[in-house]
Amino acid sequence: DMVFVAVARKEFLSKRVEQLLEAGLYTNTIGITELSLRNLIATMYPEPDQSIGLLRMTSNSGLINVSRSAELFLSRRITGVPGDFGEQAWEAFKEQLLLQVQRSVDYYESAMSQPPCSALLVATTHSWQLRVCEFLAEMLPVPIRSLTDVLAERFIIELHNPDPVQIDWNDVCTTEANALTAALPALGGLLRCLAPSVLRDAA
């Protein structure tokens, strides 16, 4: 049997809880990014026959999850993600990205004896989302979708910067796409607290 283990320093968590209290916020639960993203996928794709990958990249950080309903099968860090998402950085990184995504999907399907991925959702900051989607769609046999498009089908989301901004899903600007990608763990954490039926059944 395989298990995931999450470890964090107690002093680190205590300090963060204190900072939240000082800001007038109260801690209800403490989670990790991998499971928060699982919550998001389980809410949008609750069907047990849907194997969904999620690739999320921010500056210097990347993660790919593969889950089916509320069960997280694979979570892997994407290494080598550049801090600068310019044209030169993309050309130097794209083949490395493809290899890591391909290996993750292959491991899920072959080593774990799972059905083929139904889709790979992509969320990035720094204006790379369209670029990554187009490249992976050309190179992989898995259907590739922008997470922004999927969110538009299922959620009404209001951004605050600092005033509330209603997103026009037909014309999502770069700043809004970046904010959505950055906020995904928080959205997944919220969905855990709201306890969709698929997550309640898995608990």
DOBA-312666 format. One record per residue (C-alpha): residue number from 1; residue in three letters; x, z, y. Coordinates in nm, 4 decimals, always signed. Each point is the difference from the previous one (the first is absolute). Layout:
N
@rolum: NUM keba: ALA x: X z: Z y: Y
...
This chain:
203
@rolum: 1 keba: ASP x: +0.0000 z: +0.0000 y: +0.0000
@rolum: 2 keba: MET x: +0.1117 z: -0.0753 y: +0.3533
@rolum: 3 keba: VAL x: -0.0621 z: +0.2242 y: +0.2988
@rolum: 4 keba: PHE x: +0.0702 z: -0.0142 y: +0.3722
@rolum: 5 keba: VAL x: +0.1639 z: +0.3014 y: +0.1618
@rolum: 6 keba: ALA x: -0.0076 z: +0.0697 y: +0.3741
@rolum: 7 keba: VAL x: +0.2417 z: +0.2540 y: +0.1457
@rolum: 8 keba: ALA x: +0.0205 z: +0.1309 y: +0.3571
@rolum: 9 keba: ARG x: +0.1815 z: +0.2901 y: +0.1619
@rolum: 10 keba: LYS x: -0.2346 z: +0.2868 y: +0.0751
@rolum: 11 keba: GLU x: +0.1723 z: +0.0663 y: +0.3345
@rolum: 12 keba: PHE x: -0.0573 z: -0.3630 y: +0.1039
@rolum: 13 keba: LEU x: -0.3715 z: +0.0172 y: -0.0786
@rolum: 14 keba: SER x: -0.0402 z: +0.3399 y: +0.1658
@rolum: 15 keba: LYS x: +0.1588 z: -0.1312 y: +0.3192
@rolum: 16 keba: ARG x: -0.2361 z: -0.2996 y: +0.0065
@rolum: 17 keba: VAL x: -0.3043 z: +0.2235 y: -0.0542
@rolum: 18 keba: GLU x: +0.1130 z: +0.2215 y: +0.2889
@rolum: 19 keba: GLN x: +0.0372 z: -0.3045 y: +0.2261
@rolum: 20 keba: LEU x: -0.3522 z: -0.1108 y: -0.0875
@rolum: 21 keba: LEU x: -0.1387 z: +0.3438 y: +0.0776
@rolum: 22 keba: GLU x: +0.1778 z: -0.0020 y: +0.3359
@rolum: 23 keba: ALA x: -0.1694 z: -0.3327 y: +0.0733
@rolum: 24 keba: GLY x: -0.3404 z: +0.1473 y: -0.0842
@rolum: 25 keba: LEU x: -0.0314 z: -0.1715 y: -0.3386
@rolum: 26 keba: TYR x: -0.0696 z: +0.1775 y: -0.3273
@rolum: 27 keba: THR x: +0.1406 z: -0.1086 y: -0.3341
@rolum: 28 keba: ASN x: -0.2580 z: -0.0707 y: -0.2679
@rolum: 29 keba: THR x: +0.2194 z: -0.1662 y: -0.2630
@rolum: 30 keba: ILE x: +0.3601 z: -0.1117 y: -0.0375
@rolum: 31 keba: GLY x: +0.0565 z: -0.3282 y: -0.1797
@rolum: 32 keba: ILE x: +0.2606 z: -0.2703 y: -0.0503
@rolum: 33 keba: THR x: +0.0019 z: -0.3612 y: +0.1142
@rolum: 34 keba: GLU x: -0.0161 z: -0.1467 y: -0.3494
@rolum: 35 keba: LEU x: -0.3228 z: +0.1798 y: -0.0888
@rolum: 36 keba: SER x: -0.1507 z: -0.0578 y: +0.3435
@rolum: 37 keba: LEU x: +0.0465 z: -0.3738 y: -0.0474
@rolum: 38 keba: ARG x: -0.1475 z: +0.0344 y: -0.3496
@rolum: 39 keba: ASN x: -0.3081 z: +0.1611 y: +0.1574
@rolum: 40 keba: LEU x: -0.0362 z: -0.2976 y: +0.2318
@rolum: 41 keba: ILE x: +0.0176 z: -0.2555 y: -0.2807
@rolum: 42 keba: ALA x: -0.2310 z: +0.2020 y: -0.2283
@rolum: 43 keba: THR x: -0.2607 z: +0.0106 y: +0.2765
@rolum: 44 keba: MET x: +0.0166 z: -0.3737 y: +0.0698
@rolum: 45 keba: TYR x: +0.0398 z: -0.1074 y: -0.3640
@rolum: 46 keba: PRO x: -0.1714 z: +0.2606 y: -0.2208
@rolum: 47 keba: GLU x: -0.0472 z: -0.2383 y: -0.2942
@rolum: 48 keba: PRO x: +0.2166 z: +0.1070 y: -0.2982
@rolum: 49 keba: ASP x: +0.0785 z: -0.3621 y: -0.0875
@rolum: 50 keba: GLN x: +0.1603 z: -0.0695 y: +0.3407
@rolum: 51 keba: SER x: +0.3786 z: +0.0488 y: +0.0059
@rolum: 52 keba: ILE x: +0.1016 z: +0.0081 y: +0.3656
@rolum: 53 keba: GLY x: +0.3475 z: +0.0073 y: +0.1488
@rolum: 54 keba: LEU x: +0.0660 z: +0.1224 y: +0.3532
@rolum: 55 keba: LEU x: +0.3209 z: -0.0838 y: +0.1853
@rolum: 56 keba: ARG x: +0.0530 z: +0.1999 y: +0.3201
@rolum: 57 keba: MET x: +0.3059 z: -0.0475 y: +0.2215
@rolum: 58 keba: THR x: +0.0977 z: +0.1688 y: +0.3217
@rolum: 59 keba: SER x: +0.3369 z: +0.0139 y: +0.1744
@rolum: 60 keba: ASN x: +0.2680 z: +0.0956 y: -0.2585
@rolum: 61 keba: SER x: -0.2674 z: +0.0958 y: -0.2542
@rolum: 62 keba: GLY x: -0.1973 z: -0.1742 y: -0.2721
@rolum: 63 keba: LEU x: -0.2251 z: +0.0972 y: -0.2901
@rolum: 64 keba: ILE x: -0.1883 z: -0.1864 y: -0.2703
@rolum: 65 keba: ASN x: -0.2815 z: +0.1619 y: -0.1976
@rolum: 66 keba: VAL x: -0.1926 z: -0.1458 y: -0.2914
@rolum: 67 keba: SER x: -0.3215 z: +0.1777 y: -0.0929
@rolum: 68 keba: ARG x: -0.3230 z: -0.0583 y: -0.1854
@rolum: 69 keba: SER x: -0.3036 z: +0.1849 y: +0.1287
@rolum: 70 keba: ALA x: +0.1208 z: +0.3589 y: +0.0613
@rolum: 71 keba: GLU x: +0.2991 z: -0.0220 y: -0.2340
@rolum: 72 keba: LEU x: +0.3426 z: -0.0579 y: +0.1544
@rolum: 73 keba: PHE x: +0.2161 z: -0.1850 y: -0.2508
@rolum: 74 keba: LEU x: +0.3098 z: -0.0836 y: +0.2015
@rolum: 75 keba: SER x: +0.1528 z: +0.1024 y: +0.3301
@rolum: 76 keba: ARG x: +0.3357 z: -0.1339 y: +0.1081
@rolum: 77 keba: ARG x: +0.2026 z: +0.0075 y: +0.3183
@rolum: 78 keba: ILE x: +0.1011 z: -0.3348 y: +0.1487
@rolum: 79 keba: THR x: +0.3676 z: +0.0264 y: +0.0916
@rolum: 80 keba: GLY x: +0.1898 z: -0.1838 y: +0.2702
@rolum: 81 keba: VAL x: -0.2930 z: -0.0306 y: +0.2427
@rolum: 82 keba: PRO x: +0.1605 z: -0.0775 y: +0.3383
@rolum: 83 keba: GLY x: -0.0597 z: +0.2011 y: +0.3130
@rolum: 84 keba: ASP x: -0.0198 z: -0.3168 y: +0.2082
@rolum: 85 keba: PHE x: -0.2683 z: -0.2442 y: -0.1153
@rolum: 86 keba: GLY x: +0.1448 z: -0.3064 y: +0.1677
@rolum: 87 keba: GLU x: +0.0439 z: -0.3521 y: -0.1371
@rolum: 88 keba: GLN x: +0.3568 z: +0.0569 y: -0.1160
@rolum: 89 keba: ALA x: -0.0930 z: +0.3262 y: -0.1727
@rolum: 90 keba: TRP x: -0.2873 z: -0.1725 y: -0.1797
@rolum: 91 keba: GLU x: +0.2182 z: -0.2808 y: -0.1333
@rolum: 92 keba: ALA x: +0.2525 z: +0.2541 y: -0.1286
@rolum: 93 keba: PHE x: -0.2642 z: +0.2222 y: -0.1612
@rolum: 94 keba: LYS x: -0.2742 z: -0.2240 y: -0.1389
@rolum: 95 keba: GLU x: +0.1632 z: -0.0839 y: -0.3345
@rolum: 96 keba: GLN x: +0.0797 z: +0.3665 y: -0.0588
@rolum: 97 keba: LEU x: -0.3611 z: +0.0870 y: +0.0785
@rolum: 98 keba: LEU x: -0.1293 z: -0.2648 y: -0.2396
@rolum: 99 keba: LEU x: +0.2226 z: +0.1282 y: -0.2817
@rolum: 100 keba: GLN x: -0.1150 z: +0.3604 y: +0.0446
@rolum: 101 keba: VAL x: -0.3685 z: -0.0917 y: +0.0146
@rolum: 102 keba: GLN x: +0.0332 z: -0.2323 y: -0.3010
@rolum: 103 keba: ARG x: +0.1770 z: +0.2670 y: -0.2051
@rolum: 104 keba: SER x: -0.2651 z: +0.2571 y: +0.0867
@rolum: 105 keba: VAL x: -0.2871 z: -0.2274 y: -0.0998
@rolum: 106 keba: ASP x: +0.1793 z: -0.1103 y: -0.3166
@rolum: 107 keba: TYR x: +0.0710 z: +0.3610 y: -0.0978
@rolum: 108 keba: TYR x: -0.3642 z: +0.0944 y: +0.0494
@rolum: 109 keba: GLU x: -0.1257 z: -0.2926 y: -0.2047
@rolum: 110 keba: SER x: +0.2675 z: -0.0173 y: -0.2728
@rolum: 111 keba: ALA x: +0.1643 z: +0.3391 y: -0.0487
@rolum: 112 keba: MET x: -0.3265 z: +0.1877 y: +0.0584
@rolum: 113 keba: SER x: -0.2098 z: -0.2561 y: -0.1932
@rolum: 114 keba: GLN x: -0.2544 z: -0.0393 y: +0.2785
@rolum: 115 keba: PRO x: -0.2162 z: -0.2998 y: +0.0955
@rolum: 116 keba: PRO x: +0.1240 z: -0.2319 y: +0.2760
@rolum: 117 keba: CYS x: -0.0310 z: +0.1235 y: +0.3575
@rolum: 118 keba: SER x: -0.3237 z: -0.1144 y: +0.1594
@rolum: 119 keba: ALA x: +0.1540 z: -0.0019 y: +0.3492
@rolum: 120 keba: LEU x: +0.2915 z: +0.1220 y: +0.2086
@rolum: 121 keba: LEU x: -0.0945 z: +0.1337 y: +0.3432
@rolum: 122 keba: VAL x: +0.2628 z: -0.0116 y: +0.2745
@rolum: 123 keba: ALA x: +0.0288 z: +0.2242 y: +0.3055
@rolum: 124 keba: THR x: +0.2990 z: -0.0067 y: +0.2338
@rolum: 125 keba: THR x: +0.0932 z: +0.0953 y: +0.3516
@rolum: 126 keba: HIS x: +0.2080 z: -0.2048 y: +0.2455
@rolum: 127 keba: SER x: -0.2004 z: -0.3242 y: -0.0360
@rolum: 128 keba: TRP x: +0.1212 z: -0.0746 y: -0.3532
@rolum: 129 keba: GLN x: -0.3362 z: +0.0142 y: -0.1786
@rolum: 130 keba: LEU x: -0.0865 z: -0.3711 y: +0.0158
@rolum: 131 keba: ARG x: +0.3562 z: -0.0994 y: -0.0769
@rolum: 132 keba: VAL x: +0.0203 z: +0.2245 y: -0.3082
@rolum: 133 keba: CYS x: -0.3432 z: -0.1107 y: -0.1245
@rolum: 134 keba: GLU x: +0.0830 z: -0.3691 y: +0.0274
@rolum: 135 keba: PHE x: +0.3387 z: +0.0370 y: -0.1696
@rolum: 136 keba: LEU x: -0.1245 z: +0.2117 y: -0.2917
@rolum: 137 keba: ALA x: -0.3062 z: -0.2231 y: -0.0464
@rolum: 138 keba: GLU x: +0.2343 z: -0.2969 y: -0.0378
@rolum: 139 keba: MET x: +0.2366 z: +0.1754 y: -0.2407
@rolum: 140 keba: LEU x: -0.2247 z: +0.2195 y: -0.2179
@rolum: 141 keba: PRO x: -0.2889 z: -0.0777 y: -0.2382
@rolum: 142 keba: VAL x: -0.1898 z: +0.3046 y: +0.1314
@rolum: 143 keba: PRO x: -0.2718 z: -0.0489 y: +0.2664
@rolum: 144 keba: ILE x: +0.1396 z: +0.1326 y: +0.3304
@rolum: 145 keba: ARG x: -0.2256 z: +0.1443 y: +0.2712
@rolum: 146 keba: SER x: +0.0652 z: +0.1549 y: +0.3371
@rolum: 147 keba: LEU x: -0.1198 z: +0.3602 y: -0.0038
@rolum: 148 keba: THR x: -0.1400 z: -0.0535 y: +0.3484
@rolum: 149 keba: ASP x: -0.2449 z: -0.2549 y: -0.1433
@rolum: 150 keba: VAL x: -0.1056 z: +0.2388 y: -0.2768
@rolum: 151 keba: LEU x: -0.0518 z: +0.2888 y: +0.2435
@rolum: 152 keba: ALA x: -0.2147 z: -0.2258 y: +0.2169
@rolum: 153 keba: GLU x: -0.2370 z: -0.0549 y: -0.2936
@rolum: 154 keba: ARG x: -0.0506 z: +0.3692 y: -0.0698
@rolum: 155 keba: PHE x: +0.0619 z: +0.2219 y: +0.3033
@rolum: 156 keba: ILE x: -0.0839 z: +0.0487 y: +0.3649
@rolum: 157 keba: ILE x: +0.3190 z: +0.1404 y: +0.1518
@rolum: 158 keba: GLU x: +0.0574 z: +0.1175 y: +0.3550
@rolum: 159 keba: LEU x: +0.3549 z: +0.0367 y: +0.1312
@rolum: 160 keba: HIS x: +0.0942 z: +0.2391 y: +0.2810
@rolum: 161 keba: ASN x: +0.2858 z: -0.0899 y: +0.2332
@rolum: 162 keba: PRO x: -0.0870 z: +0.2461 y: +0.1568
@rolum: 163 keba: ASP x: -0.3486 z: -0.1337 y: +0.0805
@rolum: 164 keba: PRO x: -0.2152 z: -0.1294 y: -0.2881
@rolum: 165 keba: VAL x: +0.0430 z: -0.3679 y: -0.0837
@rolum: 166 keba: GLN x: -0.2476 z: -0.1795 y: -0.2250
@rolum: 167 keba: ILE x: +0.1818 z: -0.2509 y: -0.2203
@rolum: 168 keba: ASP x: -0.1141 z: -0.3604 y: +0.0100
@rolum: 169 keba: TRP x: +0.0626 z: -0.0913 y: -0.3644
@rolum: 170 keba: ASN x: -0.0140 z: -0.3698 y: +0.0874
@rolum: 171 keba: ASP x: +0.2907 z: +0.0391 y: +0.2392
@rolum: 172 keba: VAL x: +0.2223 z: +0.2949 y: -0.1030
@rolum: 173 keba: CYS x: +0.2988 z: +0.0125 y: +0.2338
@rolum: 174 keba: THR x: +0.3513 z: +0.0944 y: -0.1089
@rolum: 175 keba: THR x: -0.0229 z: +0.3478 y: +0.1525
@rolum: 176 keba: GLU x: -0.3217 z: +0.0728 y: -0.1907
@rolum: 177 keba: ALA x: +0.1397 z: -0.1340 y: -0.3293
@rolum: 178 keba: ASN x: +0.3091 z: +0.2173 y: +0.0438
@rolum: 179 keba: ALA x: -0.2140 z: +0.3063 y: +0.0737
@rolum: 180 keba: LEU x: -0.2187 z: -0.0607 y: -0.3060
@rolum: 181 keba: THR x: +0.3031 z: -0.0258 y: -0.2274
@rolum: 182 keba: ALA x: +0.1512 z: +0.3165 y: +0.1445
@rolum: 183 keba: ALA x: -0.3301 z: +0.1872 y: -0.0417
@rolum: 184 keba: LEU x: -0.0687 z: -0.0946 y: -0.3635
@rolum: 185 keba: PRO x: +0.1210 z: +0.3326 y: -0.1479
@rolum: 186 keba: ALA x: -0.2263 z: +0.1879 y: +0.2427
@rolum: 187 keba: LEU x: -0.2956 z: -0.2224 y: -0.0924
@rolum: 188 keba: GLY x: +0.0690 z: +0.0558 y: -0.3689
@rolum: 189 keba: GLY x: +0.0215 z: +0.3740 y: +0.0588
@rolum: 190 keba: LEU x: -0.3356 z: -0.0062 y: +0.1766
@rolum: 191 keba: LEU x: -0.1552 z: -0.1862 y: -0.2922
@rolum: 192 keba: ARG x: +0.1246 z: +0.2697 y: -0.2355
@rolum: 193 keba: CYS x: -0.1782 z: +0.2616 y: +0.2091
@rolum: 194 keba: LEU x: -0.3168 z: -0.2098 y: +0.0040
@rolum: 195 keba: ALA x: +0.0299 z: -0.0158 y: -0.3812
@rolum: 196 keba: PRO x: -0.1347 z: -0.3428 y: -0.1001
@rolum: 197 keba: SER x: -0.1656 z: +0.0141 y: -0.3429
@rolum: 198 keba: VAL x: +0.2875 z: -0.1759 y: -0.1733
@rolum: 199 keba: LEU x: +0.2436 z: +0.2652 y: +0.1263
@rolum: 200 keba: ARG x: -0.2349 z: +0.2869 y: -0.0860
@rolum: 201 keba: ASP x: -0.0344 z: -0.1325 y: -0.3546
@rolum: 202 keba: ALA x: +0.3781 z: -0.0178 y: -0.0382
@rolum: 203 keba: ALA x: +0.0608 z: +0.3521 y: +0.1292
